[in-house]
Amino acid sequence: MNGRFITLEGIEGVGKSTNLRFVADLLQDRGHEVMVTREPGGTPLAERVRDILLDHADEPVPPLAELLLMFAGRAIHLENQIRPALEQGCWVVCDRFTDATYAYQGGGRGQSAERIGELERWVQREFRPDLTLLLDADPAVGLGRVGRRGESDRFEIERRDFFSRVRETYLDRARAEPSRMRVIDASLPLEAVQAEIRTEINKVL
């Protein structure tokens, strides 16, 4: 594949949406064609899966079903959008990917890393991000920002201990894969956060 795949990860309220656009702008300024996308979602069909995962509904989504839906949406996203874009030389910047599944469905919901890894190999084969920026902040910081947004989705209403487990799983993965996952202190002012991001992107460029 001629393009590169960059993902942004982190709990709610760490600034992924703002910095997703910042990363895309950095790449475009260097002459790269860039596609910005997100998970769950990314294509019309995968966005319908996202609606099931995030919406409040009378019928609960069991943890195993949630995990399977995440990978169903990812399979659609990969085959219909991400892989074709990379093969055409486009750089793809994605708001969350499989690290989020280990963090949220694994650390948060208690699904085993072995089960998630099996699904990862099945859906992605050897495909992994070229670079992952983990925007890290204490849940108290992130959730405080989320509280100012208005209505929350099905994940955002979880308790702080849920997000503490999610964060720790993210950090465990970053410690295990330091060459791919770079931790950015998202509790800093935006200008400082983006300076760190610029440094990491320049290394890739």
Salt bridges, closest charged atoms under 4 A:
GLU12 OE2 - ARG96 NH2 3.52
ASP25 OD1 - ARG21 NE 3.35
GLU39 OE1 - ARG74 NE 2.63
GLU39 OE2 - HIS77 ND1 2.89
GLU47 OE1 - ARG38 NH2 2.72
GLU66 OE2 - ARG109 NE 3.00
GLU66 OE1 - ARG154 NH2 2.65
GLU79 OE2 - ARG83 NE 3.04
ASP95 OD1 - LYS16 NZ 3.61
ASP99 OD1 - ARG173 NE 2.72
ASP99 OD2 - ARG180 NH1 2.81
GLU120 OE2 - ARG128 NE 3.17
ASP136 OD1 - ARG167 NE 2.76
ASP138 OD2 - ARG167 NH1 3.85
GLU156 OE2 - ARG149 NH1 3.07
GLU158 OE2 - ARG109 NH1 2.65
ASP161 OD2 - ARG165 NH1 3.75
ASP172 OD1 - ARG175 NH2 2.49
GLU177 OE2 - ARG173 NH2 3.68
GLU177 OE1 - ARG180 NE 2.95
GLU200 OE1 - ARG182 NH1 2.53
GLU200 OE2 - LYS203 NZ 3.53
